[in-house]
């Protein structure tokens, strides 16, 4: 289920789905939290939807 339905933010949804699948079961070495939270945190530090999608995918 996408967070943003039928909006210009569809690529963020795709990035989120890919990141969740790619990091499933992984934990952050520093704090033990699910690793996918790290790229999501990085995405909050950039401005545009394109930058957010890239941050989610590149970390």
PLY file of the C-alpha trace (Angstrom):
ply
format ascii 1.0
element vertex 59
property float x
property float y
property float z
element edge 58
property int vertex1
property int vertex2
end_header
0.00 0.00 0.00
1.46 3.33 -1.06
1.64 6.28 1.28
0.84 8.82 -1.45
-1.90 7.60 -3.77
-2.10 9.08 -7.30
0.20 12.01 -6.66
3.48 13.27 -8.13
5.18 11.44 -5.26
4.76 7.95 -6.74
8.53 7.56 -7.14
8.92 8.06 -3.38
6.48 5.20 -2.87
8.49 2.99 -5.20
11.72 3.92 -3.42
10.15 3.15 -0.04
8.88 -0.23 -1.18
12.28 -1.16 -2.63
14.15 0.00 0.48
11.87 -1.93 2.83
12.33 -5.10 0.76
16.08 -4.61 0.38
16.69 -3.99 4.09
14.19 -6.50 5.48
15.63 -8.12 8.59
18.70 -5.87 8.71
19.57 -3.94 11.86
21.63 -0.78 12.22
24.97 -1.73 13.79
25.03 1.40 15.92
21.65 1.22 17.62
19.99 -2.08 16.66
16.98 -0.39 15.06
15.73 -1.57 11.66
18.27 -0.39 9.09
15.63 1.07 6.77
15.16 3.88 9.29
18.62 5.21 8.39
17.84 6.08 4.75
14.48 7.47 5.85
16.26 9.76 8.30
18.60 10.93 5.55
15.59 11.61 3.32
14.19 14.02 5.93
17.33 16.17 5.53
16.85 16.96 1.84
14.23 19.12 0.17
12.79 17.91 -3.09
10.85 14.70 -3.72
13.58 13.65 -6.17
16.25 14.11 -3.51
14.16 12.19 -1.00
13.71 9.24 -3.37
17.44 9.25 -4.12
18.33 9.33 -0.41
16.05 6.39 0.27
17.64 4.35 -2.53
21.31 5.30 -2.20
21.96 4.61 1.47
0 1
1 2
2 3
3 4
4 5
5 6
6 7
7 8
8 9
9 10
10 11
11 12
12 13
13 14
14 15
15 16
16 17
17 18
18 19
19 20
20 21
21 22
22 23
23 24
24 25
25 26
26 27
27 28
28 29
29 30
30 31
31 32
32 33
33 34
34 35
35 36
36 37
37 38
38 39
39 40
40 41
41 42
42 43
43 44
44 45
45 46
46 47
47 48
48 49
49 50
50 51
51 52
52 53
53 54
54 55
55 56
56 57
57 58
